[in-house]
Amino acid sequence: MTLTTAVYETALPDLLHRAKVRDTYDLGSGLLLMVATDRISAFDVVMPDPVHGKGIILTQMSRFWFELLKDITPNHMIGVVSDAEAIRNVPRTGALAELDKMSDGYKRRSMVIRRAERINMECVVRNYLAGSAWVEYQESGTMNGAKLPDGMREAERLPEPVFTPSTKAEHGHDESLSRSEGEELVGKELYATLESRSIEVFSAAHAHAESKGMILSDTKFEFGYIDGELTLIDEVLTPDSSRFWDIHDWKPGSTPPAYDKQYLRDWLLNQDWNRKPPAPSLPTEVVAQTQKRYLSAYERLTGNSLIL
């Protein structure tokens, strides 16, 4: 079997799931192959134009964070396919035999992971009043249904990180969950565990980002069970799932430029588009500026350079 070098499709067998950005393949033996493509979405719609190298950035950034945070929480990563040492003990049988035939570019965007029983709740943690939280606060003075003090400003830092979970929607928008709704969804005991684990991971990541001159404003985690153990899964702390700012740009009262897809969202908001498929074609400059922000976030937070 010959593997294509395309960044959105592959000849690997047993496609298990195709999401907006990631394709997941069943490798057997309780293992999956998670491939981050160059697809990019905004307002829950996949854009017609890819961002070159984005999948490589996402995979390499997740690997960095999984390794940095592994003493705080177990995660599902076995290793990135380009790191032969990390996956040396993975048996090359069946579909796994195809891993060594991948192009280098495909290997760098592909991660072998352990299969998990996913918990269907997005574990969002916020440390600043931004994004949808700021919109809700302006409308009702609340965040995820919980009352906040009057007079708070856009992008103001909260007294401490706050757990603001949401539904895990297969299609359409995730919906914010109040504490009572979250407890009803997963149970009080698991909710409390997810809250404490998410805030612990967030706090460690926030401290690391701060040491690099960056602010982690908010992010979302996903968890599941592997052999009965609560485990961090999916991607982690990438520009797709997190809001990063330069520490020197932050000033309460306005949201600073973000190292994520906000540049793309801002361009789309100025287009005559109803936020439903199909999305408009992206100008070269919008694609280039989005890639620049993703790559800058990776290099600043990891201290590594990356050739796409």
C-alpha positions as CSV (number, residue, x, y, z in Angstrom):
1,M,0.0,0.0,0.0
2,T,1.3,3.4,-0.9
3,L,0.7,6.3,1.4
4,T,-0.2,9.6,-0.2
5,T,1.7,12.7,0.9
6,A,-1.5,14.8,0.8
7,V,-2.1,16.6,4.1
8,Y,-5.9,16.0,4.3
9,E,-6.4,12.5,2.9
10,T,-4.5,9.3,3.4
11,A,-4.6,5.7,2.0
12,L,-4.4,4.2,5.5
13,P,-7.2,1.8,6.2
14,D,-9.9,1.9,8.9
15,L,-10.7,5.6,9.1
16,L,-12.5,5.7,12.5
17,H,-13.5,9.4,12.6
18,R,-13.0,12.5,10.6
19,A,-13.4,15.7,12.6
20,K,-13.0,19.3,11.4
21,V,-9.2,19.1,11.7
22,R,-8.2,15.6,12.8
23,D,-8.5,12.2,11.2
24,T,-8.3,9.2,13.4
25,Y,-7.5,5.7,12.3
26,D,-7.8,2.4,14.1
27,L,-4.4,0.7,14.3
28,G,-5.7,-2.3,16.3
29,S,-4.3,-3.5,19.7
30,G,-6.0,-0.6,21.5
31,L,-4.0,2.0,19.5
32,L,-5.2,4.8,17.2
33,L,-3.4,7.1,14.7
34,M,-4.4,10.7,15.2
35,V,-3.5,12.8,12.1
36,A,-3.7,16.6,12.4
37,T,-4.5,18.0,8.9
38,D,-4.0,21.5,7.6
39,R,-7.7,22.1,7.6
40,I,-8.9,25.1,9.6
41,S,-12.4,25.9,10.8
42,A,-14.0,29.0,12.1
43,F,-17.5,29.4,13.5
44,D,-17.8,25.6,13.2
45,V,-17.3,25.6,9.4
46,V,-14.2,24.2,7.7
47,M,-12.6,26.7,5.4
48,P,-12.0,25.7,1.7
49,D,-8.3,26.7,1.9
50,P,-5.8,24.9,4.2
51,V,-3.1,26.6,6.3
52,H,0.2,25.0,5.2
53,G,2.0,23.2,8.0
54,K,-0.8,23.8,10.6
55,G,-1.2,20.1,11.3
56,I,2.5,19.7,12.0
57,I,2.4,22.7,14.4
58,L,-0.6,21.2,16.3
59,T,0.9,17.8,16.6
60,Q,4.4,19.0,17.7
61,M,2.8,21.5,20.2
62,S,0.6,18.8,21.7
63,R,3.7,16.6,22.1
64,F,5.5,19.3,23.9
65,W,2.7,19.9,26.4
66,F,2.0,16.2,26.9
67,E,5.6,15.6,27.9
68,L,5.8,18.8,30.0
69,L,2.6,17.9,32.0
70,K,3.0,14.1,32.3
71,D,3.8,14.3,36.0
72,I,0.5,16.1,36.6
73,T,-1.8,13.9,34.6
74,P,-1.4,10.8,32.5
75,N,-2.1,11.3,28.8
76,H,-2.9,9.1,25.8
77,M,0.3,9.8,23.8
78,I,2.6,7.0,22.8
79,G,4.6,9.1,20.4
80,V,4.7,11.2,17.2
81,V,5.5,8.9,14.2
82,S,8.5,11.0,13.2
83,D,10.1,10.2,16.6
84,A,11.1,6.6,15.9
85,E,12.5,6.2,19.4
86,A,9.2,7.1,21.0
87,I,7.3,4.5,19.1
88,R,10.0,1.8,18.9
89,N,8.0,-0.6,21.0
90,V,4.8,-0.3,18.8
91,P,4.5,-3.6,16.9
92,R,4.6,-3.1,13.1
93,T,1.8,-5.5,12.2
94,G,-1.3,-4.9,10.1
95,A,-2.0,-1.2,9.7
96,L,0.9,-0.3,12.0
97,A,3.3,-1.6,9.3
98,E,2.3,1.4,7.2
99,L,3.8,3.9,9.7
100,D,7.3,3.5,8.5
101,K,6.2,4.1,4.9
102,M,4.9,7.6,5.6
103,S,6.6,10.7,4.2
104,D,8.4,12.8,6.8
105,G,5.8,15.6,6.6
106,Y,3.0,13.1,7.3
107,K,5.0,11.5,10.2
108,R,5.4,14.9,11.9
109,R,1.7,15.5,11.9
110,S,0.7,11.9,13.1
111,M,0.6,10.7,16.7
112,V,0.1,7.2,17.9
113,I,-2.2,7.3,20.9
114,R,-3.9,4.8,23.2
115,R,-7.6,4.4,22.7
116,A,-9.8,5.9,25.4
117,E,-13.4,6.0,26.5
118,R,-14.0,9.7,26.1
119,I,-15.9,11.8,28.6
120,N,-18.4,13.8,26.7
121,M,-17.7,17.2,28.3
122,E,-15.3,19.9,27.2
123,C,-13.2,20.9,30.2
124,V,-12.8,24.7,29.6
125,V,-10.7,26.8,32.0
126,R,-10.6,30.6,31.9
127,N,-8.3,33.0,33.7
128,Y,-9.3,36.2,31.9
129,L,-12.7,37.6,30.8
130,A,-12.5,37.2,27.0
131,G,-14.2,35.6,24.1
132,S,-17.6,34.1,24.7
133,A,-17.2,34.7,28.4
134,W,-16.9,38.4,27.8
135,V,-20.0,38.4,25.5
136,E,-22.0,36.6,28.2
137,Y,-20.9,39.0,30.9
138,Q,-21.9,42.0,28.8
139,E,-25.3,40.5,28.4
140,S,-26.1,39.2,31.9
141,G,-23.2,39.9,34.2
142,T,-22.5,36.1,34.4
143,M,-19.9,33.6,33.2
144,N,-21.4,30.1,32.5
145,G,-24.4,31.2,34.4
146,A,-22.5,32.2,37.6
147,K,-22.6,35.8,38.7
148,L,-19.5,37.9,38.4
149,P,-18.7,41.3,40.1
150,D,-20.1,44.4,38.4
151,G,-17.8,46.7,36.5
152,M,-15.3,44.1,35.1
153,R,-13.5,45.0,32.0
154,E,-12.8,43.1,28.8
155,A,-9.8,40.8,29.2
156,E,-9.6,41.5,32.9
157,R,-7.8,38.8,34.9
158,L,-10.1,36.7,37.1
159,P,-9.2,36.2,40.8
160,E,-8.3,32.6,40.0
161,P,-8.7,30.1,37.1
162,V,-12.4,29.2,36.7
163,F,-13.8,25.9,35.3
164,T,-16.4,26.7,32.7
165,P,-17.2,23.4,31.0
166,S,-19.3,22.9,27.9
167,T,-21.1,20.2,26.0
168,K,-19.0,18.1,23.5
169,A,-21.0,18.6,20.3
170,E,-20.3,16.3,17.3
171,H,-22.0,18.9,15.1
172,G,-22.7,22.6,15.6
173,H,-21.8,24.7,18.6
174,D,-20.7,23.5,22.0
175,E,-23.1,24.8,24.7
176,S,-21.9,26.2,28.1
177,L,-22.8,24.2,31.2
178,S,-23.6,25.6,34.6
179,R,-22.2,23.7,37.5
180,S,-25.5,21.9,38.1
181,E,-25.8,21.0,34.4
182,G,-22.3,19.7,34.3
183,E,-22.9,17.6,37.5
184,E,-26.0,16.2,36.0
185,L,-24.2,15.3,32.8
186,V,-21.2,13.4,34.3
187,G,-22.1,13.1,38.0
188,K,-21.0,15.3,41.0
189,E,-17.9,13.2,41.9
190,L,-16.5,13.1,38.3
191,Y,-17.3,16.8,37.8
192,A,-15.3,17.7,40.9
193,T,-12.4,15.6,39.7
194,L,-12.4,17.1,36.2
195,E,-12.6,20.6,37.7
196,S,-9.6,20.1,40.0
197,R,-7.5,18.2,37.4
198,S,-8.3,20.8,34.7
199,I,-7.3,23.7,36.9
200,E,-4.1,22.0,38.0
201,V,-3.0,21.4,34.4
202,F,-4.1,24.9,33.4
203,S,-2.1,26.5,36.2
204,A,1.1,24.6,35.3
205,A,0.7,25.6,31.6
206,H,-0.1,29.2,32.6
207,A,3.1,29.4,34.6
208,H,5.2,28.0,31.8
209,A,3.6,30.4,29.3
210,E,4.3,33.3,31.6
211,S,7.9,32.3,31.8
212,K,8.1,32.7,28.0
213,G,6.5,36.1,28.0
214,M,3.1,34.7,27.0
215,I,-0.4,34.6,28.7
216,L,-2.6,31.6,28.5
217,S,-6.0,33.3,28.7
218,D,-8.2,30.1,28.4
219,T,-8.1,26.6,27.0
220,K,-10.2,23.5,26.7
221,F,-9.1,20.0,27.7
222,E,-10.6,16.6,27.0
223,F,-10.4,13.6,29.2
224,G,-11.2,9.9,29.0
225,Y,-10.6,6.6,30.7
226,I,-7.8,4.3,29.7
227,D,-7.8,1.0,31.7
228,G,-9.9,2.8,34.3
229,E,-7.6,5.7,34.8
230,L,-8.6,9.3,34.1
231,T,-6.4,10.4,31.2
232,L,-5.8,13.6,29.2
233,I,-6.7,13.0,25.5
234,D,-7.1,14.7,22.1
235,E,-4.9,17.8,21.5
236,V,-3.7,20.0,24.3
237,L,-2.9,23.7,24.6
238,T,-2.6,24.4,20.9
239,P,-3.7,27.6,19.1
240,D,-6.8,25.7,18.0
241,S,-7.9,25.0,21.6
242,S,-6.4,27.9,23.5
243,R,-6.1,31.7,23.6
244,F,-2.5,33.0,23.9
245,W,-1.5,36.6,24.2
246,D,1.9,38.4,24.4
247,I,2.2,39.5,28.0
248,H,3.3,43.0,26.8
249,D,0.1,43.4,24.7
250,W,-2.3,42.7,27.6
251,K,-4.1,45.6,29.2
252,P,-7.6,45.3,30.8
253,G,-10.2,47.1,28.7
254,S,-9.5,45.4,25.3
255,T,-8.6,42.0,24.1
256,P,-5.0,41.9,22.8
257,P,-4.0,40.3,19.5
258,A,-4.2,36.5,19.9
259,Y,-1.8,33.8,18.7
260,D,-4.6,31.7,17.2
261,K,-7.2,31.9,14.4
262,Q,-8.7,35.2,15.6
263,Y,-7.1,37.0,12.6
264,L,-9.1,34.6,10.4
265,R,-12.3,35.2,12.4
266,D,-11.9,38.9,12.2
267,W,-11.6,38.8,8.4
268,L,-14.6,36.5,8.1
269,L,-16.7,38.9,10.2
270,N,-16.1,41.6,7.6
271,Q,-17.4,39.4,4.8
272,D,-20.9,38.9,3.4
273,W,-21.1,35.4,4.8
274,N,-23.9,33.8,6.9
275,R,-21.5,31.5,8.8
276,K,-22.9,28.4,7.1
277,P,-21.1,26.2,4.5
278,P,-19.7,26.9,2.1
279,A,-17.2,29.4,3.6
280,P,-15.6,32.0,1.3
281,S,-12.2,31.4,-0.2
282,L,-9.4,32.8,1.9
283,P,-7.0,35.4,0.5
284,T,-3.3,34.4,0.5
285,E,-2.5,37.1,3.2
286,V,-5.1,35.8,5.6
287,V,-3.7,32.3,5.3
288,A,-0.1,33.5,5.7
289,Q,-0.9,35.7,8.7
290,T,-2.8,32.8,10.4
291,Q,0.2,30.4,9.8
292,K,2.5,33.1,11.2
293,R,0.6,33.3,14.4
294,Y,0.4,29.6,14.9
295,L,4.1,29.1,14.2
296,S,5.1,32.0,16.5
297,A,3.0,30.5,19.4
298,Y,4.8,27.2,19.0
299,E,8.3,28.6,18.8
300,R,7.8,31.0,21.7
301,L,6.2,28.5,24.0
302,T,8.4,25.6,23.3
303,G,11.7,27.4,22.6
304,N,12.1,25.3,19.5
305,S,12.2,26.3,15.8
306,L,10.1,24.4,13.3
307,I,10.5,24.1,9.5
308,L,7.2,23.4,7.8
